[in-house]
Amino acid sequence: MKAMGHTDIVIKISETGWPLKGDPNQAGATVEKAALCNGNLLCRIEEQEGTPANPTVPIDVYVFALSNEDLKPCPTSERNYGLYYPNGTPVYNIGLQGYLPQLNYSVSSVNVFSY
């Protein structure tokens, strides 16, 4: 990109993550690997590191996904990227508990989250 004259491009990672389980032919989809991937990602975010070309410019990262998508019609791995179970408890600990408010979820005719 630099060779083409594009030196002021802002980098944003729109989706990243690792599935915590998958179909039998998806051997790499495990809780341990998901925790390692997302834990290392959190460390990179906390370090506010940029790219090698712009190391002092932090990259915005959006983790996929907050919770699993159990009803999604697709392979098992695509439904299991969540950091949290639907009840708000973490699937695995990567250190986010200190950053997030306690969520109280109630099921009614209208779904309501309260902090």
KEBAVEX-771489 format. One line per field, with one value per atom (N, C-alpha, C, O, CB): residue number from 1; residue in three letters; atom name; x, y, z. Coordinates in steps of 0.001 Angstrom, whole numbers, plus 500000, padded with zeros to 6 digits. Glycine has a CB too. Example, Ala and Ser with C-alpha at 12.3 -4.5 7.8 and 13.67 -1.06 7.14 Angstrom:
REM residues 2
i	c(1;1;1;1;1;2;2;2;2;2)
aa	c(ALA;ALA;ALA;ALA;ALA;SER;SER;SER;SER;SER)
at	c(N;CA;C;O;CB;N;CA;C;O;CB)
east	c(513190;512300;513200;514236;511308;512850;513670;512900;513409;514084)
north	c(494310;495500;496700;496681;495527;497750;498940;500030;501138;499402)
up	c(507800;507800;507800;508465;509046;507080;507140;507870;508039;505725)
***
This chain:
REM residues 115
i	c(1;1;1;1;1;2;2;2;2;2;3;3;3;3;3;4;4;4;4;4;5;5;5;5;5;6;6;6;6;6;7;7;7;7;7;8;8;8;8;8;9;9;9;9;9;10;10;10;10;10;11;11;11;11;11;12;12;12;12;12;13;13;13;13;13;14;14;14;14;14;15;15;15;15;15;16;16;16;16;16;17;17;17;17;17;18;18;18;18;18;19;19;19;19;19;20;20;20;20;20;21;21;21;21;21;22;22;22;22;22;23;23;23;23;23;24;24;24;24;24;25;25;25;25;25;26;26;26;26;26;27;27;27;27;27;28;28;28;28;28;29;29;29;29;29;30;30;30;30;30;31;31;31;31;31;32;32;32;32;32;33;33;33;33;33;34;34;34;34;34;35;35;35;35;35;36;36;36;36;36;37;37;37;37;37;38;38;38;38;38;39;39;39;39;39;40;40;40;40;40;41;41;41;41;41;42;42;42;42;42;43;43;43;43;43;44;44;44;44;44;45;45;45;45;45;46;46;46;46;46;47;47;47;47;47;48;48;48;48;48;49;49;49;49;49;50;50;50;50;50;51;51;51;51;51;52;52;52;52;52;53;53;53;53;53;54;54;54;54;54;55;55;55;55;55;56;56;56;56;56;57;57;57;57;57;58;58;58;58;58;59;59;59;59;59;60;60;60;60;60;61;61;61;61;61;62;62;62;62;62;63;63;63;63;63;64;64;64;64;64;65;65;65;65;65;66;66;66;66;66;67;67;67;67;67;68;68;68;68;68;69;69;69;69;69;70;70;70;70;70;71;71;71;71;71;72;72;72;72;72;73;73;73;73;73;74;74;74;74;74;75;75;75;75;75;76;76;76;76;76;77;77;77;77;77;78;78;78;78;78;79;79;79;79;79;80;80;80;80;80;81;81;81;81;81;82;82;82;82;82;83;83;83;83;83;84;84;84;84;84;85;85;85;85;85;86;86;86;86;86;87;87;87;87;87;88;88;88;88;88;89;89;89;89;89;90;90;90;90;90;91;91;91;91;91;92;92;92;92;92;93;93;93;93;93;94;94;94;94;94;95;95;95;95;95;96;96;96;96;96;97;97;97;97;97;98;98;98;98;98;99;99;99;99;99;100;100;100;100;100;101;101;101;101;101;102;102;102;102;102;103;103;103;103;103;104;104;104;104;104;105;105;105;105;105;106;106;106;106;106;107;107;107;107;107;108;108;108;108;108;109;109;109;109;109;110;110;110;110;110;111;111;111;111;111;112;112;112;112;112;113;113;113;113;113;114;114;114;114;114;115;115;115;115;115)
aa	c(MET;MET;MET;MET;MET;LYS;LYS;LYS;LYS;LYS;ALA;ALA;ALA;ALA;ALA;MET;MET;MET;MET;MET;GLY;GLY;GLY;GLY;GLY;HIS;HIS;HIS;HIS;HIS;THR;THR;THR;THR;THR;ASP;ASP;ASP;ASP;ASP;ILE;ILE;ILE;ILE;ILE;VAL;VAL;VAL;VAL;VAL;ILE;ILE;ILE;ILE;ILE;LYS;LYS;LYS;LYS;LYS;ILE;ILE;ILE;ILE;ILE;SER;SER;SER;SER;SER;GLU;GLU;GLU;GLU;GLU;THR;THR;THR;THR;THR;GLY;GLY;GLY;GLY;GLY;TRP;TRP;TRP;TRP;TRP;PRO;PRO;PRO;PRO;PRO;LEU;LEU;LEU;LEU;LEU;LYS;LYS;LYS;LYS;LYS;GLY;GLY;GLY;GLY;GLY;ASP;ASP;ASP;ASP;ASP;PRO;PRO;PRO;PRO;PRO;ASN;ASN;ASN;ASN;ASN;GLN;GLN;GLN;GLN;GLN;ALA;ALA;ALA;ALA;ALA;GLY;GLY;GLY;GLY;GLY;ALA;ALA;ALA;ALA;ALA;THR;THR;THR;THR;THR;VAL;VAL;VAL;VAL;VAL;GLU;GLU;GLU;GLU;GLU;LYS;LYS;LYS;LYS;LYS;ALA;ALA;ALA;ALA;ALA;ALA;ALA;ALA;ALA;ALA;LEU;LEU;LEU;LEU;LEU;CYS;CYS;CYS;CYS;CYS;ASN;ASN;ASN;ASN;ASN;GLY;GLY;GLY;GLY;GLY;ASN;ASN;ASN;ASN;ASN;LEU;LEU;LEU;LEU;LEU;LEU;LEU;LEU;LEU;LEU;CYS;CYS;CYS;CYS;CYS;ARG;ARG;ARG;ARG;ARG;ILE;ILE;ILE;ILE;ILE;GLU;GLU;GLU;GLU;GLU;GLU;GLU;GLU;GLU;GLU;GLN;GLN;GLN;GLN;GLN;GLU;GLU;GLU;GLU;GLU;GLY;GLY;GLY;GLY;GLY;THR;THR;THR;THR;THR;PRO;PRO;PRO;PRO;PRO;ALA;ALA;ALA;ALA;ALA;ASN;ASN;ASN;ASN;ASN;PRO;PRO;PRO;PRO;PRO;THR;THR;THR;THR;THR;VAL;VAL;VAL;VAL;VAL;PRO;PRO;PRO;PRO;PRO;ILE;ILE;ILE;ILE;ILE;ASP;ASP;ASP;ASP;ASP;VAL;VAL;VAL;VAL;VAL;TYR;TYR;TYR;TYR;TYR;VAL;VAL;VAL;VAL;VAL;PHE;PHE;PHE;PHE;PHE;ALA;ALA;ALA;ALA;ALA;LEU;LEU;LEU;LEU;LEU;SER;SER;SER;SER;SER;ASN;ASN;ASN;ASN;ASN;GLU;GLU;GLU;GLU;GLU;ASP;ASP;ASP;ASP;ASP;LEU;LEU;LEU;LEU;LEU;LYS;LYS;LYS;LYS;LYS;PRO;PRO;PRO;PRO;PRO;CYS;CYS;CYS;CYS;CYS;PRO;PRO;PRO;PRO;PRO;THR;THR;THR;THR;THR;SER;SER;SER;SER;SER;GLU;GLU;GLU;GLU;GLU;ARG;ARG;ARG;ARG;ARG;ASN;ASN;ASN;ASN;ASN;TYR;TYR;TYR;TYR;TYR;GLY;GLY;GLY;GLY;GLY;LEU;LEU;LEU;LEU;LEU;TYR;TYR;TYR;TYR;TYR;TYR;TYR;TYR;TYR;TYR;PRO;PRO;PRO;PRO;PRO;ASN;ASN;ASN;ASN;ASN;GLY;GLY;GLY;GLY;GLY;THR;THR;THR;THR;THR;PRO;PRO;PRO;PRO;PRO;VAL;VAL;VAL;VAL;VAL;TYR;TYR;TYR;TYR;TYR;ASN;ASN;ASN;ASN;ASN;ILE;ILE;ILE;ILE;ILE;GLY;GLY;GLY;GLY;GLY;LEU;LEU;LEU;LEU;LEU;GLN;GLN;GLN;GLN;GLN;GLY;GLY;GLY;GLY;GLY;TYR;TYR;TYR;TYR;TYR;LEU;LEU;LEU;LEU;LEU;PRO;PRO;PRO;PRO;PRO;GLN;GLN;GLN;GLN;GLN;LEU;LEU;LEU;LEU;LEU;ASN;ASN;ASN;ASN;ASN;TYR;TYR;TYR;TYR;TYR;SER;SER;SER;SER;SER;VAL;VAL;VAL;VAL;VAL;SER;SER;SER;SER;SER;SER;SER;SER;SER;SER;VAL;VAL;VAL;VAL;VAL;ASN;ASN;ASN;ASN;ASN;VAL;VAL;VAL;VAL;VAL;PHE;PHE;PHE;PHE;PHE;SER;SER;SER;SER;SER;TYR;TYR;TYR;TYR;TYR)
at	c(N;CA;C;O;CB;N;CA;C;O;CB;N;CA;C;O;CB;N;CA;C;O;CB;N;CA;C;O;CB;N;CA;C;O;CB;N;CA;C;O;CB;N;CA;C;O;CB;N;CA;C;O;CB;N;CA;C;O;CB;N;CA;C;O;CB;N;CA;C;O;CB;N;CA;C;O;CB;N;CA;C;O;CB;N;CA;C;O;CB;N;CA;C;O;CB;N;CA;C;O;CB;N;CA;C;O;CB;N;CA;C;O;CB;N;CA;C;O;CB;N;CA;C;O;CB;N;CA;C;O;CB;N;CA;C;O;CB;N;CA;C;O;CB;N;CA;C;O;CB;N;CA;C;O;CB;N;CA;C;O;CB;N;CA;C;O;CB;N;CA;C;O;CB;N;CA;C;O;CB;N;CA;C;O;CB;N;CA;C;O;CB;N;CA;C;O;CB;N;CA;C;O;CB;N;CA;C;O;CB;N;CA;C;O;CB;N;CA;C;O;CB;N;CA;C;O;CB;N;CA;C;O;CB;N;CA;C;O;CB;N;CA;C;O;CB;N;CA;C;O;CB;N;CA;C;O;CB;N;CA;C;O;CB;N;CA;C;O;CB;N;CA;C;O;CB;N;CA;C;O;CB;N;CA;C;O;CB;N;CA;C;O;CB;N;CA;C;O;CB;N;CA;C;O;CB;N;CA;C;O;CB;N;CA;C;O;CB;N;CA;C;O;CB;N;CA;C;O;CB;N;CA;C;O;CB;N;CA;C;O;CB;N;CA;C;O;CB;N;CA;C;O;CB;N;CA;C;O;CB;N;CA;C;O;CB;N;CA;C;O;CB;N;CA;C;O;CB;N;CA;C;O;CB;N;CA;C;O;CB;N;CA;C;O;CB;N;CA;C;O;CB;N;CA;C;O;CB;N;CA;C;O;CB;N;CA;C;O;CB;N;CA;C;O;CB;N;CA;C;O;CB;N;CA;C;O;CB;N;CA;C;O;CB;N;CA;C;O;CB;N;CA;C;O;CB;N;CA;C;O;CB;N;CA;C;O;CB;N;CA;C;O;CB;N;CA;C;O;CB;N;CA;C;O;CB;N;CA;C;O;CB;N;CA;C;O;CB;N;CA;C;O;CB;N;CA;C;O;CB;N;CA;C;O;CB;N;CA;C;O;CB;N;CA;C;O;CB;N;CA;C;O;CB;N;CA;C;O;CB;N;CA;C;O;CB;N;CA;C;O;CB;N;CA;C;O;CB;N;CA;C;O;CB;N;CA;C;O;CB;N;CA;C;O;CB;N;CA;C;O;CB;N;CA;C;O;CB;N;CA;C;O;CB;N;CA;C;O;CB;N;CA;C;O;CB;N;CA;C;O;CB;N;CA;C;O;CB;N;CA;C;O;CB;N;CA;C;O;CB;N;CA;C;O;CB;N;CA;C;O;CB;N;CA;C;O;CB;N;CA;C;O;CB;N;CA;C;O;CB;N;CA;C;O;CB;N;CA;C;O;CB;N;CA;C;O;CB;N;CA;C;O;CB;N;CA;C;O;CB)
east	c(500819;500000;500865;500563;499067;501949;502843;503451;503580;503952;503829;504411;503430;503836;504863;502140;501117;500722;499831;499893;501387;501116;500024;499594;500752;499567;498508;499145;499332;497486;499480;500156;499269;499681;501383;498057;497181;495919;494879;496792;496001;494861;494694;495651;495047;493487;493183;492778;491917;492044;493401;493117;492081;492217;494409;491038;490024;489787;489616;488688;489779;489486;487999;487568;490384;487213;485765;485252;484246;485090;485885;485481;486685;487414;484375;486895;487917;487483;486702;489298;487976;487615;487987;488679;486121;487518;487802;486617;486131;489148;486147;485013;485395;486490;484429;484487;484778;484350;484733;484106;483568;483279;482826;482400;482199;482931;482574;482084;481887;483755;481888;481492;482694;483820;480958;482468;483579;484763;485899;483066;484520;485615;486290;487137;485088;485929;486507;487299;486901;485392;488419;489197;489756;489965;490328;489999;490603;489641;490061;491248;488368;487359;487199;486390;485988;488000;487949;487900;488298;489165;487411;487369;488786;489005;486692;489743;491125;491718;492367;491996;491496;492039;491313;491931;491953;490004;489246;489731;489907;487726;489945;490428;491822;492110;490441;492688;494039;494002;494674;494880;493232;493127;492583;493184;492230;491443;490815;491577;491570;489378;492233;493069;494265;494598;493543;494920;496045;495585;496296;496740;494404;493853;493634;493960;492531;493082;492859;494179;494250;492144;495222;496544;497026;497554;497576;496849;497256;496468;497023;497062;495182;494348;494815;494933;492850;495078;495528;496867;497115;495639;497727;499029;498907;499867;499964;497730;497454;498502;498979;497394;498843;499832;499187;498041;500524;499898;499425;500069;500495;499700;500135;500770;502269;502714;500159;503059;504498;504799;505779;505184;503971;504188;503787;504351;503410;502827;502344;502190;501062;500990;503268;503181;502545;502105;504535;502479;501897;500421;499808;502671;499845;498432;497658;497734;498227;496900;496157;495140;494624;495453;494862;493886;492578;492580;494415;491466;490156;489849;490002;489045;489416;489126;487723;487353;490178;486952;485609;485586;485771;484554;485358;485375;484062;482985;485624;484173;483012;482951;483811;483094;482052;480818;480642;481314;479591;479753;479520;478893;479323;478620;477885;477265;477050;477057;475923;476861;476658;475333;474400;476712;475262;474062;473453;473556;474386;472824;472344;471350;471276;471714;470598;469551;470018;469233;468362;471243;471774;471888;472513;473165;471296;471350;472668;472760;470157;473678;475005;475826;475321;475717;477078;477918;478059;477935;479301;478316;478406;479387;479105;478813;480527;481525;480998;481319;482784;480207;479671;478703;478474;478971;478138;477196;477889;477243;476118;479194;479871;481124;482199;480232;480993;482090;481928;482782;482170;480879;480533;481501;482071;479203;481676;482465;481608;482135;483078;480279;479358;478213;477790;478814;477717;476497;475320;475460;476360;474154;472987;472627;472018;471804;472983;472664;473672;473540;472589;474680;475649;476907;477804;475008;477007;478232;479268;478914;477949;480545;481581;481764;481669;482901;482025;482330;483702;483907;482285;484638;485978;486490;485997;486929;487466;487966;489163;490218;488360;488983;490116;490389;491115;489842;489802;490087;489147;489447;491430;488021;487086;486151;485502;486277;486054;485085;485243;484241;485213;486440;486656;486266;486175;488081;486033;485723;484238;483799;486451;483455;482057;481139;481430;481714;480025;479056;478341;478281;478031;477799;477003;475699;474984;476740;475380;474147;473088;473347;474384;471912;470768;469794;469278;470105;469543;468719;467392;467359;469425;466299;464980;464265;464358;464146;463558;462800;461357;460722;462900;460856;459464;459013;459689;459300;457888;457438;458417;458503;456034;459152;460211;461489;461510;459859;462545;463808;464432;464543;464793;464838;465374;466689;466777;464379;467702;468968;469028;468646;470181;469499;469688;471090;471663;468623;471642;473007;472958;474002;473843)
north	c(498813;500000;501253;502235;499997;501203;502359;502641;503799;502131;501578;501740;502386;503008;500393;502237;502836;504226;504847;501947;504730;506075;506168;507268;506930;505032;505029;504898;503789;503874;506027;506009;506473;506421;506874;506925;507442;506599;507121;508878;505315;504414;504006;503567;503158;504150;503732;502254;501866;504624;501440;500010;499716;500154;499192;498965;498499;497019;496621;499336;496223;494805;494643;494820;493917;494304;494295;493042;493124;494434;491900;490680;489786;489505;489941;489342;488347;487520;487981;489007;486331;485455;484020;483757;485565;483084;481666;480881;481178;481241;479880;479105;478203;477641;478270;478065;477238;475789;474927;477810;475517;474127;474094;475099;473504;472897;472746;471347;470548;473076;471052;469726;468785;469248;469765;467461;466506;466765;466443;465120;467330;467608;468964;469384;467565;469641;470937;470788;471305;472031;470076;469704;470907;470811;468802;472010;473171;474018;474950;474016;473719;474521;473984;473092;474497;474552;474120;475330;476431;473233;475116;476188;476687;477892;475695;475773;476158;477059;478058;474911;476706;477522;478856;479871;476767;478862;480122;481054;482252;479850;480500;481313;481859;483015;480488;481038;481484;482592;483613;480300;482397;483396;484716;485769;482877;484659;485895;486517;487739;485625;485704;486246;486998;488083;485131;486418;487105;488375;489380;486178;488337;489529;490635;491795;489197;490280;491274;491896;493103;490637;491083;491619;492623;493679;490466;492300;493220;494524;495603;492562;494423;495622;496474;497693;495239;495841;496569;497268;498332;495615;496676;497288;498473;499219;496260;498653;499737;499792;500862;501078;498630;498496;498679;498280;497139;499265;499421;498407;497337;500825;498745;497882;498153;499144;498114;497291;497574;498924;499582;496461;499334;500617;501803;502889;500660;501607;502666;502107;501975;503254;501778;501097;501914;501337;500692;503223;504048;504370;505053;505336;503884;504125;502846;501887;504575;502820;501607;501220;502070;501799;499932;499407;499134;498506;498111;499600;499263;497816;497416;500233;497034;495622;495317;495734;494724;494597;494188;492672;491984;494711;492152;490706;490097;490644;490382;488969;488202;486957;486088;487844;486833;487546;487590;486858;486873;488434;488542;487256;486741;489747;486741;485492;484567;484999;485767;483294;482305;482530;483096;480895;482085;482230;480847;480278;482920;480314;478934;478620;477477;478624;479596;479345;479573;479394;480226;479953;480240;478930;477984;480954;478852;477611;477505;477946;477548;476920;476837;475795;475195;478226;475567;474627;475036;476213;474532;474060;474281;475388;476207;472999;475420;476434;477846;478739;476233;478066;479406;479874;481074;479423;478942;479289;479455;479813;478223;479199;479128;479990;479493;477711;481258;482221;483070;483912;483125;482878;483764;483751;482717;483416;484924;485058;484773;484454;486462;484887;484718;483792;483727;486069;483070;482296;483259;484393;481214;482823;483717;484271;485338;482990;483582;484082;485113;485601;482930;485448;486483;485983;486779;487462;484688;484165;483915;483534;482863;484126;483943;482474;481583;484509;482238;480890;480479;479331;480825;481422;481228;482574;483610;480589;482575;483819;484339;483705;483605;485495;486153;487520;488338;486309;487759;488989;490139;491268;489415;489901;490988;491310;492356;490644;490463;490672;492033;492640;489580;492522;493819;494995;496122;493951;494755;495828;495972;497022;495599;494929;494930;495123;494622;493638;495849;495959;494624;493821;497100;494388;493189;493338;494323;492962;492386;492437;491580;490428;491972;492127;491366;491259;492266;492035;490038;489807;489224;488249;488880;489795;489239;488958;489729;490205;487854;487477;487903;487521;485941;488690;489141;489358;488929;490452;490012;490299;491227;491242;490922;491998;492855;492484;492500;494399;492151;491820;493086;494099;491117;493018;494187;493842;492852;494727;494637;494532;495663;496789;494577;495387;496460;496361;495274;496397;497495;497529;497734;497792;498641)
up	c(500000;500000;500000;499321;501197;500776;500833;499465;499071;501867;498731;497399;496431;495450;496854;496708;495853;496322;495743;495804;497385;497866;498919;499265;496729;499436;500452;501824;502323;500206;502432;503731;504882;506041;503672;504572;505630;505808;506210;505323;505515;505637;507110;507748;504727;507638;509000;508951;508161;509637;509797;509818;510896;512038;510062;510519;511458;511166;510014;511338;512211;512074;512372;513511;513035;511344;511528;512224;512929;510202;512065;512754;512943;511992;511976;514165;514427;515622;516455;514673;515702;516800;516470;515485;517111;517310;517114;517662;518754;517815;516916;517413;518580;518605;516295;519550;520712;520532;521323;521922;519512;519148;517706;517137;520082;517128;515724;515436;516351;514835;514172;513728;513853;514036;512262;513755;513892;512951;513298;513653;511790;510849;511104;510316;509422;512179;512532;513836;514880;512677;513756;514937;515695;516904;514532;515042;515690;516486;517172;514679;516410;517114;518532;518786;516358;519466;520864;521784;521402;521209;522996;523994;524278;524399;525304;524383;524697;523615;523923;524868;522355;521267;521146;520824;519947;521402;521376;522484;522262;521531;523674;524795;524505;524813;526095;523917;523574;522517;522666;523068;521467;520392;520914;520702;519264;521596;522068;523233;523386;522482;524055;525126;524572;525049;526046;523550;522909;522208;522213;521908;521607;520961;521984;521729;520243;523145;524195;524633;524862;525400;524750;525114;524060;524408;525268;522788;521716;521784;521573;520339;522076;522185;523367;523245;522347;524500;525694;525470;526037;526878;524649;524352;523412;523224;523748;522818;521869;520771;520393;522594;520276;519213;517854;517645;519289;516956;515588;514666;515099;515090;513417;512420;512413;512992;511001;511770;511668;510997;511348;510892;510045;509376;510254;510119;508071;511146;512041;513454;513930;511532;514128;515425;516539;517534;515854;516412;517480;517259;518079;517607;516157;515861;516157;515390;514371;517283;517641;516578;515853;518971;516499;515544;516276;517334;514851;515723;516268;515899;514745;515732;516887;516675;517187;518285;517380;516397;516766;516853;515849;515748;518050;518276;517813;518049;519767;517157;516710;517568;517420;515176;518391;518687;520196;520923;517997;520665;522094;522635;523667;522400;521943;522390;521202;520050;523109;521500;520449;519741;520309;521025;518502;517685;517470;516383;516319;518504;518492;517378;516929;519800;516930;515933;514498;513567;516214;514302;512968;512176;512656;513063;510969;510176;509401;508256;509195;510032;509431;510190;511139;509445;509794;510537;512006;512346;509888;512863;514309;514666;515540;515007;514005;514351;514144;514928;513525;513122;512849;513931;514081;511500;514679;515748;517099;518084;515856;517155;518447;518533;518869;518743;518235;518386;519642;519919;517159;520393;521497;522663;523011;521991;523262;524477;525708;526774;524567;525560;526677;526304;525149;527128;527321;527163;527181;527638;528281;526689;526695;528072;528151;526142;529161;530494;531005;532127;531461;530190;530545;531220;531499;531423;531494;532096;531009;529893;532889;531322;530305;529920;530764;530803;528646;528164;528684;529078;526604;528684;529214;529672;529226;528159;530550;531132;530331;530287;532613;529704;529039;529668;529103;527523;530839;531558;531289;531678;531247;530640;530344;531494;531465;529137;532498;533563;534230;534606;534595;534386;535008;534126;534612;535395;532833;531894;531608;531140;530612;531882;531487;532684;533770;530773;532503;533594;533769;532838;533319;534960;535196;534430;534616;536724;533579;532810;533481;533829;531365;533660;534147;532997;532514;535404;532558;531383;531806;532557;530384;531343;531631;530318;529362;532521;530291;529103;529315;530298;528819;528395;528447;527017;526082;529306;526836;525473;524772;523545;525486;525562;525038;525791;527022;525201;525062;525732;526295;525604;524755;527563;528238;528903;529630;529265;528667;529374;530378;530061;528397;531581;532548;533121;533188;533675;533533;534066;535560;536210;533397)
***
